[in-house]
Amino acid sequence: MHSQDQLPVHINQDERQFRRHHTRHYYMQRVQESLAKRVSKVICGVFLTLLLIAGVIVFITWLSLRPHRPRFHVRDFSVPALAQPNGFENAQVIFNVTDRNPNQHIGIYYDAMQVTLYYQDQGIGGASLLFPFYQGSKNTTVLYGVLSGATLTVNNGRWTEFQKDKAQGVVVFRLQFTSTIRFKVTTWGSKRHKMHANCDVGVGPDVAAWLSLIPKSPSFAISDFRIPASNRTNSSVSHRGEVVPNTSLSFNLTISNPNKGTGIQYSDIHITLYHKGASIGTRPVIPGFYQSHKKSVSCSVLVNAGGQFWRGIGNGNIVVLRAGLETGVRYRILRWKTEKHRMDFEAFVIIDRQGRIDGEKNISLHRIPS
């Protein structure tokens, strides 16, 4: 039915059926594609989960089976003839050292082991200790030896130097053990690694007793951490008489030598601050210096943090920073110096809303095991 003001509309039944058929097929195809995508996502999710679990298992296994090098400890050391002014003709050096395998479920194969005796970094004796041997996990091997005659090269002049050092309190020697080792985990054996261990020892006035010279590591502590700019709208601020950028952080670093009778020679001390895993701004360097025994020194450290870090903490929230410190030290006892040791320290510093250390007054840096 239609009126005079309306045009008649004719719908082709075949075309309408064709459209309904096309639409139904289209949506069925969409549903199939959606189901396929969901199945693919599930398969990928399961695969990634299994891969993550396998990675965690491998990482934990690696941590538990990561080999550690053997540890040497001096149990006894003596130079009996040192009590005689001209005793170098019958000089003997007697030592008793333990070699400990600290690994669990990991054994160590040793090639022939050599021992060398040093005085003022000059070799004065040496010998072969053991033939190739195997050391089980959590096992200790006793290394006993006597250096004399052909294995100990000491002349009258060298003996006089021993006597002078003894008169000043202690004669310092260094035992060095060298070998080639392989680690064994069940049926798997690692490649060969060169191994050397240095044991610093000294003989006191009684000459029959030994004195183990294992210096303590220096200590580092952070104090008076602050953000100099109390008004963040300023473009600069005064810090210890200098005009510094508004984005600067400052703190005091106290360096202490806890040893008695042992000085420390520091290489350049590099300091890095980290925020959320990224380093902040400049990396200050404290030039190397010598520090006497039982002494402490305080250094003022200034770090230009940069605008990005400043904007990141601009909301006034508590900020957690990680302070990293790298340096190298050599210990000095009388005229004798040890070889250089690298040291890495770190500490976490919590800064409150006023830009100062939250809670603790001083924060000690802890040494990172090498």
FIRO-329904 format. One line per 4 residues: number of its first residue (from 1); their letters; for each residue x, y, z of N, C-alpha, C. Coordinates in steps of 0.2 Angstrom, whole numbers, plus 5000, padded with zeros to 4 digits. Example, Ala and Ser with C-alpha at 12.3 -4.5 7.8 and 13.67 -1.06 7.14 Angstrom:
BEGIN
1 = AS = 5066 4972 5039 5062 4978 5039 5066 4984 5039 | 5064 4989 5035 5068 4995 5036 5064 5000 5039 .
***
This chain:
BEGIN
1 = MHSQ = 5004 4994 5000 5000 5000 5000 5004 5006 5000 | 5002 5012 4996 5006 5018 4996 5001 5023 4994 | 5003 5029 4996 4999 5035 4995 5002 5038 4989 | 4999 5044 4987 5001 5048 4981 5008 5051 4982 .
5 = DQLP = 5009 5053 4989 5015 5056 4991 5021 5052 4992 | 5020 5045 4991 5025 5040 4993 5027 5037 4986 | 5033 5035 4986 5035 5031 4980 5035 5024 4982 | 5033 5020 4977 5033 5012 4979 5040 5010 4979 .
9 = VHIN = 5041 5006 4984 5048 5002 4985 5047 4995 4984 | 5051 4992 4980 5051 4985 4979 5058 4982 4981 | 5057 4977 4985 5063 4973 4987 5064 4967 4984 | 5069 4966 4981 5071 4959 4978 5072 4954 4983 .
13 = QDER = 5068 4949 4983 5068 4944 4988 5075 4940 4987 | 5077 4939 4981 5083 4935 4980 5089 4939 4983 | 5089 4946 4981 5095 4950 4984 5095 4950 4992 | 5089 4950 4995 5088 4950 5002 5091 4944 5005 .
17 = QFRR = 5089 4938 5002 5092 4932 5004 5099 4932 5003 | 5102 4934 4998 5109 4934 4997 5113 4938 5002 | 5110 4944 5004 5113 4948 5009 5113 4944 5016 | 5108 4941 5018 5107 4938 5024 5112 4932 5024 .
21 = HHTR = 5113 4928 5018 5118 4923 5018 5125 4926 5018 | 5127 4931 5015 5133 4934 5016 5135 4936 5023 | 5130 4940 5026 5131 4942 5033 5133 4936 5038 | 5129 4931 5037 5130 4925 5042 5136 4922 5041 .
25 = HYYM = 5139 4921 5034 5145 4918 5033 5151 4923 5036 | 5150 4929 5035 5155 4934 5037 5156 4934 5045 | 5150 4933 5049 5151 4933 5056 5154 4926 5058 | 5152 4921 5055 5155 4914 5056 5162 4914 5055 .
29 = QRVQ = 5164 4918 5050 5172 4918 5049 5175 4922 5054 | 5172 4927 5056 5175 4932 5062 5175 4928 5068 | 5170 4924 5070 5170 4920 5076 5176 4915 5075 | 5177 4911 5070 5182 4906 5069 5189 4910 5070 .
33 = ESLA = 5190 4916 5067 5196 4919 5067 5197 4921 5075 | 5192 4923 5078 5193 4925 5085 5195 4919 5089 | 5192 4913 5088 5194 4907 5092 5201 4905 5090 | 5203 4906 5084 5210 4904 5082 5215 4909 5086 .
37 = KRVS = 5213 4915 5086 5218 4920 5090 5218 4918 5097 | 5212 4916 5100 5212 4915 5107 5216 4908 5109 | 5216 4903 5104 5219 4897 5105 5227 4899 5104 | 5229 4903 5100 5236 4905 5099 5238 4909 5105 .
41 = KVIC = 5234 4913 5107 5237 4917 5113 5238 4912 5119 | 5233 4907 5120 5234 4902 5126 5240 4898 5125 | 5241 4896 5118 5247 4892 5117 5254 4896 5119 | 5254 4902 5116 5260 4907 5117 5260 4908 5125 .
45 = GVFL = 5255 4909 5128 5255 4910 5136 5258 4904 5139 | 5256 4898 5137 5258 4892 5141 5266 4891 5139 | 5268 4893 5133 5275 4892 5131 5279 4897 5135 | 5277 4903 5135 5281 4908 5138 5282 4907 5146 .
49 = TLLL = 5276 4904 5149 5276 4902 5156 5281 4897 5157 | 5281 4891 5153 5286 4886 5154 5293 4888 5153 | 5294 4893 5148 5300 4896 5147 5303 4899 5153 | 5298 4903 5156 5300 4907 5162 5302 4903 5167 .
53 = IAGV = 5298 4897 5168 5299 4893 5174 5306 4889 5173 | 5307 4887 5166 5314 4884 5165 5320 4889 5166 | 5319 4895 5164 5324 4900 5165 5325 4901 5173 | 5320 4901 5177 5321 4902 5184 5325 4896 5187 .
57 = IVFI = 5323 4890 5185 5326 4884 5187 5333 4884 5185 | 5335 4886 5179 5342 4886 5177 5346 4891 5181 | 5343 4897 5182 5346 4902 5186 5348 4900 5193 | 5343 4896 5196 5344 4894 5203 5349 4888 5203 .
61 = TWLS = 5349 4884 5198 5354 4879 5197 5361 4882 5197 | 5361 4887 5192 5368 4890 5191 5370 4893 5198 | 5366 4897 5202 5368 4900 5208 5370 4894 5213 | 5367 4889 5213 5369 4883 5218 5375 4880 5216 .
65 = LRPH = 5376 4879 5209 5382 4876 5207 5388 4880 5204 | 5387 4887 5205 5393 4891 5203 5399 4890 5207 | 5404 4888 5204 5410 4886 5207 5414 4892 5211 | 5416 4890 5217 5420 4895 5221 5427 4893 5221 .
69 = RPRF = 5432 4897 5220 5439 4895 5221 5441 4893 5228 | 5446 4889 5229 5448 4886 5235 5450 4892 5240 | 5450 4891 5246 5452 4896 5251 5458 4893 5255 | 5463 4897 5256 5469 4896 5259 5469 4900 5266 .
73 = HVRD = 5471 4896 5271 5472 4899 5278 5479 4897 5281 | 5483 4902 5283 5489 4900 5287 5488 4898 5294 | 5490 4892 5296 5489 4889 5302 5495 4890 5307 | 5501 4889 5304 5507 4890 5307 5512 4892 5302 .
77 = FSVP = 5517 4896 5305 5522 4899 5301 5528 4901 5306 | 5534 4899 5304 5539 4901 5309 5546 4900 5305 | 5551 4904 5308 5558 4904 5305 5562 4904 5311 | 5564 4898 5314 5567 4897 5320 5574 4900 5320 .
81 = ALAQ = 5578 4900 5315 5584 4903 5315 5585 4910 5316 | 5579 4913 5315 5579 4921 5315 5581 4924 5322 | 5581 4919 5327 5583 4922 5334 5591 4922 5334 | 5594 4920 5329 5602 4920 5329 5604 4925 5324 .
85 = PNGF = 5609 4930 5326 5611 4935 5321 5614 4932 5314 | 5617 4927 5315 5620 4924 5309 5617 4917 5307 | 5611 4917 5308 5607 4910 5307 5605 4909 5300 | 5607 4913 5295 5605 4912 5288 5608 4905 5286 .
89 = ENAQ = 5614 4903 5289 5617 4897 5286 5613 4891 5287 | 5609 4891 5293 5604 4885 5294 5597 4887 5294 | 5596 4892 5290 5589 4895 5290 5584 4890 5287 | 5578 4890 5290 5572 4886 5288 5566 4890 5289 .
93 = VIFN = 5562 4889 5284 5555 4892 5285 5550 4886 5285 | 5546 4886 5290 5541 4880 5291 5534 4883 5291 | 5530 4880 5287 5523 4883 5287 5518 4877 5287 | 5512 4878 5289 5507 4874 5289 5500 4878 5286 .
97 = VTDR = 5498 4876 5281 5493 4880 5277 5487 4875 5276 | 5481 4877 5276 5475 4873 5275 5472 4875 5268 | 5470 4871 5264 5467 4872 5257 5460 4869 5258 | 5455 4874 5258 5448 4872 5259 5444 4873 5252 .
101 = NPNQ = 5440 4867 5250 5436 4868 5245 5429 4870 5248 | 5426 4876 5246 5420 4878 5250 5414 4876 5246 | 5415 4873 5240 5409 4871 5236 5405 4865 5238 | 5399 4865 5237 5395 4859 5239 5393 4856 5232 .
105 = HIGI = 5394 4849 5232 5393 4845 5226 5398 4847 5221 | 5403 4850 5222 5408 4852 5217 5415 4850 5219 | 5418 4846 5215 5425 4844 5217 5430 4848 5213 | 5437 4847 5215 5442 4851 5212 5448 4847 5210 .
109 = YYDA = 5450 4847 5204 5456 4843 5202 5462 4848 5202 | 5467 4846 5205 5473 4850 5205 5479 4847 5201 | 5482 4851 5197 5488 4849 5194 5494 4850 5200 | 5500 4849 5198 5505 4850 5203 5505 4857 5206 .
113 = MQVT = 5506 4857 5213 5505 4864 5216 5512 4866 5218 | 5513 4873 5217 5520 4876 5218 5519 4881 5224 | 5524 4882 5228 5524 4887 5233 5530 4891 5233 | 5529 4898 5233 5535 4902 5233 5534 4907 5239 .
117 = LYYQ = 5540 4908 5242 5541 4913 5247 5544 4920 5245 | 5540 4925 5247 5542 4932 5245 5544 4936 5251 | 5549 4940 5250 5551 4945 5255 5552 4952 5251 | 5548 4957 5253 5548 4963 5249 5547 4962 5241 .
121 = DQGI = 5542 4958 5240 5540 4956 5233 5546 4953 5229 | 5551 4950 5232 5556 4947 5229 5556 4939 5231 | 5556 4935 5226 5556 4928 5228 5563 4925 5232 | 5562 4922 5237 5568 4920 5241 5568 4912 5242 .
125 = GGAS = 5563 4909 5239 5562 4902 5240 5556 4899 5237 | 5556 4892 5236 5551 4889 5233 5552 4882 5232 | 5546 4878 5231 5546 4871 5230 5540 4868 5228 | 5540 4862 5225 5534 4859 5223 5531 4855 5230 .
129 = LLFP = 5524 4856 5231 5521 4854 5236 5518 4847 5235 | 5513 4846 5231 5509 4840 5230 5509 4838 5222 | 5509 4832 5221 5507 4829 5215 5500 4831 5213 | 5498 4830 5207 5491 4831 5205 5486 4827 5209 .
133 = FYQG = 5481 4830 5212 5476 4826 5216 5469 4829 5215 | 5464 4825 5218 5457 4827 5218 5455 4829 5225 | 5451 4835 5226 5449 4837 5232 5441 4837 5232 | 5438 4833 5236 5431 4832 5236 5427 4839 5239 .
137 = SKNT = 5421 4839 5238 5417 4845 5240 5417 4845 5248 | 5417 4852 5250 5418 4853 5257 5423 4849 5261 | 5429 4849 5258 5435 4845 5260 5441 4850 5261 | 5445 4848 5266 5451 4852 5268 5457 4848 5267 .
141 = TVLY = 5462 4851 5264 5469 4848 5263 5474 4852 5266 | 5478 4848 5270 5483 4851 5274 5490 4852 5270 | 5492 4858 5269 5499 4859 5265 5504 4861 5270 | 5509 4856 5271 5514 4857 5276 5521 4856 5272 .
145 = GVLS = 5525 4861 5273 5531 4861 5270 5537 4865 5274 | 5543 4863 5272 5549 4866 5275 5554 4869 5269 | 5555 4875 5269 5560 4878 5264 5567 4879 5268 | 5572 4876 5265 5578 4876 5268 5583 4874 5262 .
149 = GATL = 5590 4875 5263 5595 4873 5259 5594 4876 5252 | 5593 4871 5247 5593 4873 5240 5586 4877 5238 | 5581 4876 5242 5574 4879 5241 5573 4885 5245 | 5579 4888 5248 5578 4894 5251 5585 4898 5250 .
153 = TVNN = 5584 4903 5246 5590 4907 5244 5591 4914 5249 | 5594 4913 5254 5595 4919 5259 5603 4920 5260 | 5605 4926 5259 5612 4927 5260 5613 4932 5266 | 5619 4934 5268 5620 4937 5274 5617 4944 5274 .
157 = GRWT = 5617 4948 5268 5613 4954 5267 5606 4954 5268 | 5603 4949 5266 5596 4948 5266 5594 4946 5274 | 5598 4942 5277 5597 4940 5284 5598 4947 5288 | 5602 4951 5287 5603 4957 5290 5596 4961 5290 .
161 = EFQK = 5593 4962 5284 5587 4965 5283 5581 4962 5287 | 5582 4955 5288 5577 4952 5292 5578 4954 5300 | 5584 4955 5302 5585 4957 5309 5583 4964 5310 | 5584 4968 5305 5581 4975 5306 5574 4975 5306 .
165 = DKAQ = 5570 4972 5302 5563 4972 5303 5561 4969 5309 | 5564 4963 5312 5562 4960 5318 5563 4965 5324 | 5568 4969 5323 5570 4974 5329 5564 4980 5329 | 5561 4981 5323 5556 4986 5322 5549 4983 5324 .
169 = GVVV = 5549 4976 5325 5542 4973 5327 5540 4967 5324 | 5541 4966 5317 5539 4961 5313 5542 4960 5307 | 5544 4954 5304 5546 4953 5298 5541 4950 5294 | 5539 4953 5288 5534 4952 5284 5536 4947 5278 .
173 = FRLQ = 5532 4942 5277 5533 4937 5271 5527 4936 5268 | 5527 4933 5262 5521 4932 5258 5522 4925 5255 | 5518 4920 5256 5517 4914 5253 5512 4914 5247 | 5515 4912 5242 5511 4911 5236 5510 4904 5233 .
177 = FTST = 5504 4902 5233 5502 4895 5230 5499 4896 5223 | 5502 4892 5219 5500 4892 5212 5499 4885 5209 | 5493 4884 5205 5492 4878 5202 5487 4879 5196 | 5485 4874 5193 5480 4874 5188 5474 4869 5190 .
181 = IRFK = 5468 4871 5190 5463 4868 5193 5457 4867 5188 | 5453 4861 5189 5447 4860 5185 5442 4858 5190 | 5436 4861 5189 5430 4859 5193 5426 4853 5191 | 5424 4849 5195 5420 4843 5193 5413 4843 5196 .
185 = VTTW = 5408 4843 5192 5401 4843 5194 5398 4836 5191 | 5397 4831 5196 5395 4825 5194 5400 4822 5188 | 5397 4821 5182 5402 4819 5177 5405 4824 5172 | 5403 4830 5174 5405 4836 5170 5411 4839 5173 .
189 = GSKR = 5416 4840 5169 5422 4844 5171 5423 4850 5167 | 5425 4856 5171 5426 4862 5168 5433 4862 5164 | 5434 4868 5161 5441 4869 5158 5446 4871 5163 | 5452 4871 5162 5457 4872 5166 5457 4880 5168 .
193 = HKMH = 5459 4881 5174 5459 4888 5177 5466 4889 5180 | 5469 4894 5179 5475 4896 5183 5473 4899 5190 | 5476 4896 5195 5474 4898 5202 5481 4900 5206 | 5480 4906 5209 5486 4908 5213 5482 4911 5220 .
197 = ANCD = 5485 4909 5225 5483 4912 5232 5489 4915 5236 | 5488 4921 5238 5493 4924 5242 5491 4925 5249 | 5496 4923 5254 5495 4923 5261 5500 4927 5264 | 5498 4933 5267 5503 4937 5270 5504 4936 5277 .
201 = VGVG = 5510 4934 5279 5511 4932 5286 5517 4936 5288 | 5518 4936 5295 5524 4939 5298 5526 4936 5304 | 5533 4937 5306 5536 4933 5311 5537 4939 5316 | 5535 4938 5323 5536 4943 5328 5542 4942 5332 .
205 = PDVA = 5543 4945 5337 5550 4945 5341 5551 4938 5343 | 5546 4934 5345 5547 4927 5348 5549 4922 5342 | 5549 4924 5336 5551 4920 5330 5548 4913 5329 | 5546 4910 5335 5543 4903 5334 5536 4904 5333 .
209 = AWLS = 5533 4909 5334 5526 4910 5333 5525 4914 5327 | 5519 4913 5324 5517 4916 5318 5512 4921 5319 | 5512 4926 5315 5507 4932 5315 5504 4932 5308 | 5497 4931 5308 5494 4931 5301 5492 4939 5300 .
213 = LIPK = 5494 4941 5294 5493 4948 5293 5487 4949 5288 | 5481 4949 5290 5475 4949 5286 5472 4956 5287 | 5474 4961 5284 5471 4968 5285 5464 4968 5284 | 5461 4972 5289 5453 4973 5288 5452 4978 5282 .
217 = SPSF = 5447 4978 5279 5445 4982 5274 5443 4989 5277 | 5444 4994 5273 5442 5001 5275 5435 5001 5276 | 5432 5006 5280 5425 5007 5280 5423 5014 5277 | 5417 5014 5274 5415 5020 5271 5408 5021 5274 .
221 = AISD = 5406 5028 5275 5400 5029 5278 5397 5036 5275 | 5391 5037 5274 5388 5043 5271 5384 5046 5277 | 5385 5053 5277 5382 5057 5282 5380 5063 5279 | 5375 5067 5282 5374 5074 5280 5371 5074 5273 .
225 = FRIP = 5367 5069 5271 5365 5069 5264 5359 5075 5264 | 5360 5079 5259 5355 5084 5258 5354 5087 5251 | 5349 5090 5249 5347 5093 5243 5348 5101 5245 | 5354 5104 5243 5355 5111 5245 5349 5116 5243 .
229 = ASNR = 5346 5115 5238 5341 5120 5236 5334 5118 5240 | 5333 5122 5245 5327 5122 5249 5321 5125 5245 | 5323 5130 5240 5318 5133 5236 5319 5130 5229 | 5315 5126 5226 5316 5123 5220 5315 5127 5214 .
233 = TNSS = 5313 5134 5215 5312 5138 5210 5318 5142 5208 | 5323 5141 5213 5329 5145 5211 5333 5141 5206 | 5337 5145 5202 5341 5141 5197 5348 5139 5199 | 5350 5142 5205 5357 5140 5208 5356 5141 5216 .
237 = VSHR = 5362 5138 5219 5362 5138 5226 5369 5138 5228 | 5370 5141 5234 5377 5141 5237 5379 5135 5241 | 5384 5132 5239 5386 5126 5243 5394 5126 5245 | 5395 5127 5251 5402 5128 5253 5406 5133 5250 .
241 = GEVV = 5402 5139 5249 5406 5145 5245 5405 5145 5238 | 5403 5139 5235 5402 5139 5228 5395 5139 5225 | 5394 5142 5219 5387 5142 5216 5387 5136 5212 | 5382 5132 5214 5381 5125 5210 5374 5125 5207 .
245 = PNTS = 5372 5121 5202 5366 5120 5200 5361 5118 5205 | 5354 5120 5204 5349 5119 5208 5348 5111 5209 | 5350 5107 5204 5349 5100 5204 5354 5096 5208 | 5358 5099 5211 5364 5096 5215 5362 5092 5221 .
249 = LSFN = 5365 5087 5222 5365 5083 5229 5371 5083 5232 | 5372 5084 5239 5378 5084 5242 5378 5079 5248 | 5384 5076 5250 5384 5072 5256 5391 5072 5258 | 5392 5070 5264 5399 5069 5267 5401 5061 5267 .
253 = LTIS = 5407 5059 5265 5409 5052 5264 5415 5052 5269 | 5414 5048 5274 5419 5047 5279 5423 5040 5278 | 5429 5040 5277 5433 5035 5275 5438 5033 5282 | 5437 5027 5284 5441 5025 5290 5445 5019 5289 .
257 = NPNK = 5451 5019 5292 5456 5014 5292 5456 5010 5299 | 5453 5004 5299 5452 5001 5306 5458 4997 5308 | 5463 4997 5304 5469 4993 5305 5474 4996 5310 | 5477 4992 5314 5483 4995 5319 5489 4993 5316 .
261 = GTGI = 5494 4998 5315 5500 4997 5312 5500 4995 5304 | 5495 4996 5301 5494 4995 5294 5491 5001 5290 | 5495 5004 5286 5492 5010 5282 5489 5007 5276 | 5485 5012 5272 5481 5010 5266 5483 5015 5261 .
265 = QYSD = 5485 5013 5255 5486 5018 5249 5480 5016 5245 | 5476 5022 5244 5469 5021 5240 5471 5024 5233 | 5468 5020 5228 5468 5023 5221 5462 5028 5221 | 5461 5031 5215 5455 5035 5214 5449 5032 5216 .
269 = IHIT = 5444 5035 5220 5438 5033 5223 5433 5035 5218 | 5429 5031 5215 5424 5033 5210 5417 5032 5214 | 5413 5037 5214 5406 5036 5217 5401 5037 5212 | 5395 5033 5212 5390 5033 5208 5383 5032 5212 .
273 = LYHK = 5379 5037 5210 5372 5036 5213 5367 5034 5208 | 5363 5029 5210 5358 5026 5206 5351 5028 5208 | 5346 5029 5204 5339 5030 5205 5335 5026 5201 | 5331 5021 5203 5327 5016 5199 5332 5012 5194 .
277 = GASI = 5338 5011 5196 5342 5007 5192 5346 5011 5187 | 5345 5017 5186 5349 5021 5182 5353 5026 5186 | 5359 5027 5183 5364 5032 5186 5362 5039 5186 | 5364 5043 5191 5361 5050 5191 5367 5054 5190 .
281 = GTRP = 5366 5058 5185 5371 5064 5183 5378 5062 5183 | 5382 5067 5186 5389 5066 5186 5392 5061 5191 | 5398 5058 5189 5401 5053 5193 5407 5056 5197 | 5406 5058 5203 5412 5062 5206 5418 5057 5208 .
285 = VIPG = 5424 5059 5208 5430 5055 5209 5434 5059 5215 | 5436 5055 5220 5440 5057 5225 5447 5055 5223 | 5452 5059 5223 5459 5057 5221 5462 5052 5226 | 5466 5048 5223 5469 5043 5228 5474 5046 5233 .
289 = FYQS = 5474 5043 5239 5478 5046 5244 5481 5040 5249 | 5485 5042 5253 5488 5037 5258 5484 5039 5265 | 5482 5034 5269 5479 5035 5275 5483 5030 5280 | 5485 5034 5286 5489 5030 5291 5484 5026 5295 .
293 = HKKS = 5487 5022 5299 5483 5017 5303 5479 5021 5308 | 5473 5018 5309 5468 5020 5314 5466 5028 5313 | 5466 5030 5307 5464 5037 5305 5457 5037 5301 | 5454 5042 5301 5448 5044 5297 5448 5050 5294 .
297 = VSCS = 5445 5051 5288 5445 5057 5284 5438 5058 5282 | 5436 5064 5281 5429 5066 5279 5430 5070 5272 | 5426 5068 5267 5426 5071 5261 5419 5074 5259 | 5419 5080 5256 5413 5082 5254 5412 5080 5247 .
301 = VLVN = 5406 5077 5245 5404 5075 5238 5398 5079 5236 | 5399 5081 5229 5394 5085 5226 5392 5081 5219 | 5386 5080 5218 5383 5076 5212 5378 5081 5209 | 5379 5082 5203 5374 5086 5199 5369 5081 5196 .
305 = AGGQ = 5363 5080 5199 5359 5075 5197 5355 5076 5191 | 5355 5082 5188 5351 5083 5182 5344 5084 5182 | 5341 5088 5178 5334 5090 5178 5329 5084 5178 | 5331 5079 5174 5326 5073 5174 5325 5070 5180 .
309 = FWRG = 5331 5069 5184 5330 5066 5191 5326 5071 5195 | 5327 5077 5195 5324 5082 5199 5317 5082 5198 | 5315 5082 5191 5307 5082 5190 5304 5075 5192 | 5308 5070 5192 5305 5064 5195 5304 5063 5202 .
313 = IGNG = 5307 5068 5206 5306 5068 5213 5302 5074 5215 | 5300 5078 5210 5297 5084 5212 5290 5084 5216 | 5287 5078 5216 5281 5077 5220 5282 5077 5227 | 5288 5077 5230 5289 5077 5237 5289 5070 5240 .
317 = NIVV = 5289 5065 5236 5289 5058 5239 5296 5056 5242 | 5296 5051 5246 5302 5048 5249 5306 5045 5243 | 5312 5046 5242 5316 5044 5237 5321 5039 5240 | 5322 5033 5236 5327 5028 5238 5333 5028 5233 .
321 = LRAG = 5339 5029 5235 5345 5029 5230 5349 5024 5232 | 5353 5022 5227 5359 5017 5229 5365 5020 5227 | 5370 5020 5232 5376 5023 5232 5381 5017 5230 | 5385 5018 5225 5390 5013 5223 5397 5016 5224 .
325 = LETG = 5402 5013 5226 5409 5015 5227 5414 5010 5224 | 5419 5012 5220 5424 5008 5218 5431 5011 5219 | 5435 5007 5221 5442 5009 5222 5447 5003 5222 | 5453 5005 5223 5458 4999 5224 5463 5001 5229 .
329 = VRYR = 5465 4997 5234 5469 4998 5239 5475 4994 5240 | 5480 4996 5243 5486 4992 5244 5488 4994 5251 | 5489 4988 5255 5491 4989 5262 5498 4990 5263 | 5500 4994 5268 5507 4995 5269 5509 4994 5276 .
333 = ILRW = 5514 4989 5277 5516 4988 5284 5524 4989 5284 | 5526 4994 5288 5533 4996 5288 5535 4998 5280 | 5540 4995 5278 5542 4996 5271 5539 4992 5266 | 5535 4987 5268 5532 4982 5264 5525 4984 5262 .
337 = KTEK = 5523 4983 5255 5516 4984 5253 5513 4978 5249 | 5507 4977 5250 5504 4971 5247 5502 4973 5240 | 5500 4968 5236 5497 4969 5229 5491 4973 5230 | 5489 4976 5224 5483 4980 5224 5477 4976 5224 .
341 = HRMD = 5472 4978 5228 5465 4974 5229 5460 4979 5227 | 5455 4976 5222 5450 4980 5220 5444 4979 5225 | 5440 4985 5227 5435 4984 5231 5429 4988 5229 | 5423 4985 5230 5417 4988 5228 5412 4988 5234 .
345 = FEAF = 5409 4994 5235 5405 4995 5241 5398 4998 5238 | 5393 4996 5242 5386 4999 5240 5382 5000 5247 | 5377 5005 5246 5372 5006 5252 5366 5009 5249 | 5360 5008 5252 5354 5011 5250 5353 5017 5254 .
349 = VIID = 5351 5022 5251 5350 5029 5255 5343 5031 5254 | 5339 5032 5259 5332 5034 5259 5332 5041 5261 | 5329 5045 5256 5329 5052 5257 5322 5054 5259 | 5321 5058 5264 5314 5060 5266 5312 5066 5262 .
353 = RQGR = 5306 5069 5264 5303 5074 5260 5307 5081 5261 | 5311 5081 5266 5315 5087 5267 5322 5087 5263 | 5323 5081 5260 5329 5081 5256 5335 5078 5260 | 5334 5075 5266 5339 5073 5270 5338 5065 5272 .
357 = IDGE = 5343 5062 5274 5343 5055 5276 5337 5053 5281 | 5333 5049 5279 5327 5047 5283 5329 5042 5288 | 5328 5044 5295 5329 5039 5300 5337 5039 5303 | 5341 5036 5299 5348 5035 5302 5352 5041 5301 .
361 = KNIS = 5357 5042 5305 5361 5048 5305 5367 5047 5300 | 5370 5041 5300 5375 5039 5296 5373 5032 5293 | 5375 5031 5286 5374 5025 5283 5380 5022 5281 | 5382 5016 5283 5388 5012 5281 5387 5009 5275 .
365 = LHRI = 5392 5009 5271 5392 5005 5264 5395 4998 5266 | 5392 4994 5262 5394 4987 5263 5398 4984 5257 | 5403 4980 5258 5407 4978 5253 5404 4972 5249 | 5404 4973 5242 5401 4968 5238 5406 4962 5237 .
369 = PS = 5404 4956 5238 5409 4951 5237 5411 4950 5230 | 5418 4949 5229 5420 4948 5222 5419 4941 5219 .
***
